[in-house]
Amino acid sequence: MLDKPTVSIIIPAYNSGTFIHILLDSLIVQTYKNFEVIVVNDGSSDNTIEVVENYSRTSQLTINLITQNNAGVSTARNVGLDNAQGEFCIFIDSDDHVAPQFLEKLLHKQKETSANIVYCGCNQGGKNCARPQPAAFQDGNLLRQRIARELLFHLGGVLIRRDFLIRENIRFNTELALGEDLLFTYTILAKQHLHAVPEYLYNQTYREDSVMNSAWSKEDYEHNAHAMDIIYSTMITLCHDSQKETVAPLLKNMAITAKIKFLWGLLQSGKYDQTLKYLNSTYLTLSQSDIASLKSKERKKYRVIMSKNTFLWRLYFLFRKKKF
């Protein structure tokens, strides 16, 4: 390796001992070699440390293993960023892996365009995250398209100039239990144009026990609603006036929908007093245009919720149980 790596690959790892080897193996065979691997062990209780140390000893990978008490993925990524030496950085999840030409092709596009941010498509459990038509890969200011889910990519498939993150003071929000990667992605999209490598080079692994794929608890829905609220308020502050007109309604709708899902979960659990406590505050105060923007299913739930009628709630869910 040269004196300084071109790319810092930052990997937060929590109890990743049974699968992180797949990612590390995919990094060993990269056609571009001048990179460092920063693994931030986030208080794992399994053999994550031993697996990573073994790769550090036996492979040609340059690995910086950092161990911290369990503080969450956002803190782990920030710690990795603080210790990065590369001109560019990539944040990869420990259970995913990448194609052999992943780095080479991202860097080629960056050199070709002088872009601060370059992305590629991702395969999710064998299915493409982005639509497999050429139109799925776009260049430019893509914030609206990403929020509207017209363009999907994984944060792990994004090459970012490190100086850009430092200059703009962009970090992962450590107060969010969910949605931290979404806020980070939206933030960089609000500030920079993107350039695409129109290939699926990032492979996201489907794990049933992951937070996003396992059944959500009441707390998860609450955390998600809080995250969507934070994302909405943060992005409205960050966006240029020209962006706000198109992205504000989308973000607001996401925040409202997340709150409805949370309150609906409370009703399904029979937590009527707790639901009323939220409703008697300003938690879900909507205008007519807000209500009209909801999908019909969410609008129906909103009307049931806003009845504030515990008898109706009991009757509604009793009927649903008998029906299904």
Phi and psi in degrees as a GROMACS rama.xvg file:
@    title "Ramachandran Plot"
@    xaxis  label "Phi"
@    yaxis  label "Psi"
@TYPE xy
-70.4478  175.938  LEU-2
-56.0291  -43.4419  ASP-3
-122.454  139.862  LYS-4
-72.375  149.477  PRO-5
-74.9512  -37.5543  THR-6
-126.697  137.284  VAL-7
-107.049  117.862  SER-8
-96.5424  114.33  ILE-9
-102.739  122.386  ILE-10
-124.79  105.913  ILE-11
-74.5782  135.118  PRO-12
-134.541  123.645  ALA-13
-131.943  115.654  TYR-14
47.8755  53.856  ASN-15
-104.854  12.0456  SER-16
-59.1416  -28.5443  GLY-17
-85.4638  -9.09997  THR-18
-138.951  -13.9269  PHE-19
-63.5371  -22.1748  ILE-20
-61.7117  -29.8846  HIS-21
-65.0898  -43.3152  ILE-22
-64.509  -47.5308  LEU-23
-62.7111  -37.6204  LEU-24
-62.2581  -38.2702  ASP-25
-70.3109  -24.8342  SER-26
-79.3549  -31.9785  LEU-27
-59.8021  -36.9454  ILE-28
-94.4849  15.1686  VAL-29
-61.6656  137.807  GLN-30
-74.3629  -22.7077  THR-31
-100.438  130.129  TYR-32
-108.778  -17.1625  LYS-33
-86.0118  76.0814  ASN-34
-145.497  158.529  PHE-35
-114.998  154.138  GLU-36
-114.585  122.01  VAL-37
-111.596  110.049  ILE-38
-101.321  120.542  VAL-39
-104.021  103.658  VAL-40
-77.3724  112.491  ASN-41
-93.8277  61.216  ASP-42
70.3151  35.7355  GLY-43
-62.7214  146.467  SER-44
-108.701  5.52651  SER-45
-106.944  -151.968  ASP-46
-97.0394  25.4274  ASN-47
-54.2982  -46.6319  THR-48
-60.6213  -45.3758  ILE-49
-63.0577  -41.4813  GLU-50
-62.6915  -47.5894  VAL-51
-66.0762  -41.7315  VAL-52
-62.0594  -36.6081  GLU-53
-63.602  -42.1413  ASN-54
-66.2825  -35.9734  TYR-55
-63.5529  -36.0729  SER-56
-78.7612  -40.0081  ARG-57
-103.584  -14.1944  THR-58
-108.652  174.354  SER-59
-89.2255  3.54293  GLN-60
-67.3876  139.204  LEU-61
-90.7636  105.674  THR-62
-115.119  128.343  ILE-63
-107.869  106.578  ASN-64
-95.5867  119.001  LEU-65
-115.136  130.454  ILE-66
-114.622  133.472  THR-67
-135.912  161.929  GLN-68
-64.7229  152.205  ASN-69
-57.5218  116.323  ASN-70
-133.456  -0.374123  ALA-71
100.716  161.405  GLY-72
-66.0974  -34.3358  VAL-73
-65.293  -46.1163  SER-74
-62.0017  -41.6029  THR-75
-61.2528  -43.6658  ALA-76
-65.5589  -40.6597  ARG-77
-63.7572  -40.4119  ASN-78
-62.435  -42.3389  VAL-79
-61.127  -42.7383  GLY-80
-63.3056  -40.301  LEU-81
-64.0735  -27.0405  ASP-82
-99.8113  0.661839  ASN-83
-72.0523  145.135  ALA-84
-113.621  -13.601  GLN-85
-74.2021  158.716  GLY-86
-68.7651  -31.323  GLU-87
-124.69  158.675  PHE-88
-135.421  154.578  CYS-89
-137.977  135.246  ILE-90
-105.561  107.346  PHE-91
-111.761  136.244  ILE-92
-74.4057  145.25  ASP-93
-68.994  -16.1515  SER-94
-100.508  7.81277  ASP-95
-106.246  178.174  ASP-96
-153.815  168.972  HIS-97
-131.006  157.971  VAL-98
-71.4917  155.461  ALA-99
-56.0616  -33.6  PRO-100
-97.6638  16.5743  GLN-101
-52.032  -58.5539  PHE-102
-68.445  -43.1381  LEU-103
-57.8184  -44.7886  GLU-104
-75.906  -35.8742  LYS-105
-63.7062  -44.2981  LEU-106
-68.9459  -34.7878  LEU-107
-62.1133  -43.916  HIS-108
-65.4764  -38.9403  LYS-109
-63.2291  -43.9124  GLN-110
-65.1987  -36.8527  LYS-111
-67.2874  -33.7529  GLU-112
-111.479  -13.2556  THR-113
59.0567  28.6923  SER-114
-75.5754  151.242  ALA-115
-81.1661  -23.8233  ASN-116
-137.78  129.746  ILE-117
-131.035  140.688  VAL-118
-133.277  161.624  TYR-119
-129.562  172.236  CYS-120
-78.9125  166.158  GLY-121
-133.213  148.47  CYS-122
-97.9872  129.374  ASN-123
-113.141  105.412  GLN-124
56.3234  34.2333  GLY-125
93.7703  -6.55615  GLY-126
-115.149  143.414  LYS-127
-69.1904  131.5  ASN-128
-68.3913  -37.0479  CYS-129
-98.7141  157.269  ALA-130
-67.5141  137.286  ARG-131
-79.2497  20.2436  PRO-132
-91.7554  154.325  GLN-133
-53.6976  -31.1723  PRO-134
-65.5025  -16.4349  ALA-135
-66.5727  -25.8397  ALA-136
-103.413  113.575  PHE-137
-124.751  155.186  GLN-138
-110.024  153.444  ASP-139
119.537  -159.134  GLY-140
-81.9529  107.359  ASN-141
-112.95  18.7743  LEU-142
-60.7444  -49.7216  LEU-143
-61.9068  -43.2443  ARG-144
-62.2942  -38.109  GLN-145
-70.7607  -42.6393  ARG-146
-63.6054  -40.059  ILE-147
-78.8245  -0.0804942  ALA-148
61.533  27.5552  ARG-149
-80.8248  -17.667  GLU-150
-137.164  120.921  LEU-151
-121.49  132.077  LEU-152
-151.195  162.154  PHE-153
-96.6526  141.196  HIS-154
-55.456  -32.5498  LEU-155
-65.448  -15.9962  GLY-156
-99.3792  24.1407  GLY-157
-118.922  123.349  VAL-158
-93.8818  125.025  LEU-159
-126.271  133.335  ILE-160
-67.6191  125.403  ARG-161
-65.2426  -38.9656  ARG-162
-60.9335  -32.1656  ASP-163
-62.8956  -44.6891  PHE-164
-64.3246  -40.218  LEU-165
-67.5443  -45.6066  ILE-166
-61.9987  -40.9245  ARG-167
-89.8182  0.216973  GLU-168
53.2261  47.2243  ASN-169
-95.0616  120.116  ILE-170
-138.245  172.965  ARG-171
-83.9553  135.806  PHE-172
-74.5055  112.624  ASN-173
-79.4349  -6.32325  THR-174
-86.4499  -10.4056  GLU-175
-95.4168  127.499  LEU-176
-83.7106  -24.051  ALA-177
-138.103  156.161  LEU-178
81.113  5.98236  GLY-179
-65.6538  -36.2651  GLU-180
-71.606  -31.3723  ASP-181
-66.8787  -44.9798  LEU-182
-62.7653  -42.6759  LEU-183
-61.1503  -45.9638  PHE-184
-62.6328  -47.249  THR-185
-61.5706  -36.579  TYR-186
-64.6421  -46.3574  THR-187
-68.8928  -31.732  ILE-188
-68.8701  -32.752  LEU-189
-68.7017  -22.934  ALA-190
-106.686  -14.4122  LYS-191
-142.922  150.704  GLN-192
-78.4891  149.219  HIS-193
-110.389  153.834  LEU-194
-125.773  140.976  HIS-195
-105.997  141.732  ALA-196
-97.0236  109.476  VAL-197
-77.5928  55.6047  PRO-198
-142.098  155.518  GLU-199
-95.4003  93.743  TYR-200
-108.47  -10.2164  LEU-201
-108.898  133.516  TYR-202
-116.607  111.495  ASN-203
-92.0924  128.934  GLN-204
-90.4464  135.284  THR-205
-88.437  118.122  TYR-206
-122.699  124.605  ARG-207
-64.0606  -25.9072  GLU-208
-91.6329  5.65999  ASP-209
-74.2428  160.498  SER-210
-59.2181  -42.5987  VAL-211
-75.9517  -23.3128  MET-212
-102.129  -17.7562  ASN-213
-82.9321  163.693  SER-214
-61.379  131.652  ALA-215
-79.3869  144.167  TRP-216
-91.2015  172.89  SER-217
-56.968  -39.4295  LYS-218
-65.4136  -36.6143  GLU-219
-62.5601  -44.8703  ASP-220
-65.0439  -36.0903  TYR-221
-66.5242  -44.6739  GLU-222
-62.2082  -40.0542  HIS-223
-65.1129  -42.6346  ASN-224
-62.6511  -41.2337  ALA-225
-62.8364  -42.8694  HIS-226
-62.498  -44.2018  ALA-227
-64.2879  -34.3717  MET-228
-64.737  -45.9121  ASP-229
-63.7396  -42.5387  ILE-230
-60.9705  -44.7764  ILE-231
-60.5508  -51.8336  TYR-232
-66.47  -37.6949  SER-233
-67.0389  -45.5665  THR-234
-70.1324  -33.0147  MET-235
-62.7355  -33.5167  ILE-236
-73.3295  -38.3718  THR-237
-79.3103  -33.0619  LEU-238
-67.7498  145.752  CYS-239
-69.8062  158.373  HIS-240
-56.7303  -35.8892  ASP-241
-67.4305  -25.6138  SER-242
-84.8673  -33.7887  GLN-243
-58.0016  -39.3754  LYS-244
-58.3581  -35.2563  GLU-245
-94.3007  -33.2233  THR-246
-93.0699  -27.971  VAL-247
-58.0504  -47.5375  ALA-248
-61.8335  -35.9537  PRO-249
-67.0935  -45.7149  LEU-250
-66.5277  -39.9348  LEU-251
-64.0497  -40.8088  LYS-252
-62.9337  -39.6272  ASN-253
-61.6506  -43.025  MET-254
-66.0861  -42.7542  ALA-255
-65.1585  -45.2844  ILE-256
-60.5962  -39.6938  THR-257
-64.3357  -38.9796  ALA-258
-66.4372  -40.7261  LYS-259
-62.4745  -42.4987  ILE-260
-62.9067  -39.5816  LYS-261
-64.6255  -49.5905  PHE-262
-65.3104  -36.0329  LEU-263
-62.6961  -38.9685  TRP-264
-63.5117  -38.2755  GLY-265
-61.8489  -44.1369  LEU-266
-63.7055  -42.712  LEU-267
-60.6499  -29.9967  GLN-268
-87.3448  0.705221  SER-269
75.1537  18.0816  GLY-270
-89.7122  68.6854  LYS-271
-71.3753  -40.1172  TYR-272
-62.7085  -41.126  ASP-273
-66.9057  -38.0997  GLN-274
-63.028  -45.4138  THR-275
-62.5746  -34.4759  LEU-276
-61.7167  -42.6101  LYS-277
-65.872  -42.9651  TYR-278
-69.6618  -26.8922  LEU-279
-82.9643  -0.21779  ASN-280
-103.138  -163.571  SER-281
-97.9248  20.0142  THR-282
-58.2066  -41.0051  TYR-283
-131.116  70.7102  LEU-284
-104.698  109.89  THR-285
-117.087  147.434  LEU-286
-85.8353  170.138  SER-287
-62.6588  -35.9621  GLN-288
-68.8732  -34.6019  SER-289
-62.0706  -45.6283  ASP-290
-63.7973  -42.3579  ILE-291
-64.5971  -26.8403  ALA-292
-77.9449  -13.1667  SER-293
-73.6977  150.349  LEU-294
-66.4117  155.209  LYS-295
-57.4206  -37.9611  SER-296
-64.1378  -43.7646  LYS-297
-71.8355  -33.4991  GLU-298
-64.3546  -39.1713  ARG-299
-63.8756  -44.4662  LYS-300
-62.3343  -41.3083  LYS-301
-58.6059  -44.0236  TYR-302
-65.3969  -39.6369  ARG-303
-63.9687  -46.0193  VAL-304
-60.0496  -47.1659  ILE-305
-75.7146  -4.24584  MET-306
-64.5795  -26.3462  SER-307
52.6946  30.4768  LYS-308
-111.901  103.993  ASN-309
-64.1481  -33.0056  THR-310
-64.3431  -45.1684  PHE-311
-62.7526  -41.181  LEU-312
-59.6529  -48.3879  TRP-313
-60.242  -44.7267  ARG-314
-63.7952  -42.0476  LEU-315
-62.7826  -47.5116  TYR-316
-76.1286  -27.1825  PHE-317
-64.7417  -42.7911  LEU-318
-63.9344  -41.6524  PHE-319
-62.9874  -39.5518  ARG-320
-64.7725  -41.8216  LYS-321
-68.6283  -34.7833  LYS-322
-70.4669  -36.5937  LYS-323
